[in-house]
Amino acid sequence: MTDRTRIGRRQFLKGAACGAAGAPWIVSAAAVARGASPNERIQLGVLGCGSRANQLLGAFGRHGCRAVALCDVDRRKRDRTAARAKGAKVYNDFREVLARDDVDAVLIAAVNQWYTLMTIAAAKAGKDIYCEKPMSLTVRGGREAVRAVRRYGRVFQHGTQQRSDGRMRFACELVRSGRIGRLKTVEVMCEGPAREGWLTAEPVPDGLDWNMWLGPAPWRPFNRRFVSRALFGWCWCRDFSGGALTDWGAHHFDIAQWGIGADRTGPVEILPPDGKGRKHLTYRYRDGVELHHVQGGRGGIRFTGTEGVVFTNRGHVSSTPESIVRSKLGPGDVHLYPSRDHIGNFVECVRTRRRACADVEIAHRSITIGHLGNVAFWLKRPLKWDPDAERFVGDDEADSWIDRPRRAPWTF
């Protein structure tokens, strides 16, 4: 793509559909604007060059995308990725990537405390966004990301790829179509909440911009566990993450919300375990459905109704009685958004300007479940929630967790 074919961000916001619906290529901003061939590649900026980004880059490449800009605050990671993405320019500051007019979309795969800020900045810069989970660290952060994506007309896909698992979709369609009778409970199996943590100070490695890695999070001394996905130290520390409730929980709560039919709402009560009769973190919805977080492992999602049970995990769906999963859905049943390839769905939506299967509002509502559970665990008491206002009911202490302070200059 030459400079002559580029367009400005204002034109990019006007992106119109072009090409055949089934074409597997993503179209650049310029191509969308002038109705060019759908075989033109998108120019991709990568914000975060860790293991997950490198896993995804291969899939993006298979869909005709080309990484032209790579950003990571760890020189070793960005250089390792640059050796794979030939010709891509490397950066330490993500804002320099967003300032490039030739970057059409971004893959955000940094660390959790950065996702909301990067999403908002990318939307303002006129970039479409594939954001790994969890998209936010707080409820307010998620809502601000929704506002930015909508205001600037961006396509957003959350990295909750179970939305593109046909068996999980089928499980939710069975539940939504009444095949298990009236839905009573949903069980989500994953580990527990984030907690406070402080690790012994260690020397900052050469080539790591520790201050930029922390970004909006409170300052603390470096420790190698915080920057290692293998050691997973950042995941349990609530300054950086929501723990497993927003890690694996981002995936499983998303499917639970889908099956409940709550993609644009949420629970009205959150009750933590009480050491007595209530063994599990429990969410209650207006229609009486209860969602139980069963702490332990990556066990999937179980829907229980008055006439049967449907269980699903990645690539698996089963039921009691077995006849439920052997049945076929008819024209009068619920048919949910079909996606067979998560990145492919994003690719197509950038071309057509449709909303993706894990659109920003869906992503926000699903990750809010994890945030609410964390607050209930931290305060150790039941909470009432207004999913329309996105506030706790008559509870200033709980409301203080809807957002968190951020270090300057990292504000919304």
Buried (B, 14 or more C-beta within 10 A) or exposed (E): BEEEBBBEEEBBEEBEEBBEEEBBBBBBBBBBBEEBEBEBBBBBBBBBBBEBBBEBBEBBBEBBBBBBBBBBBBBEBBBBBBEBBEEBBBBBEBEBBBEBBBBBBBBBBBBBBBBBBBBBBBBBBBBBBBBBBBBBBBBBBBBBBBBBBBEBBBBBBBBBBBBBBEBBBBBBBBBBBBBBEEBEBBBBBBBBBBEEBEBEEEEBEEEBBBEBBBBBBEEBEBBBBBBEEEEBBBBBBBBBBBBBBBBBBBBBBBBBBBBBBBBEBBBBBBBBBEEEEEEBBBBBBEEEBBBBBBBEEBBBBBBBBEEBBBBBBEEEBBBBEEEBBEEEBEEEBBEBBEBEBBBBBBBBBBBBBBBBBBBBBBBBBBBBBBBBBBBBBBBEBBBBBEBEEBBBEEBEEBBEBBBBEBBEEBEB
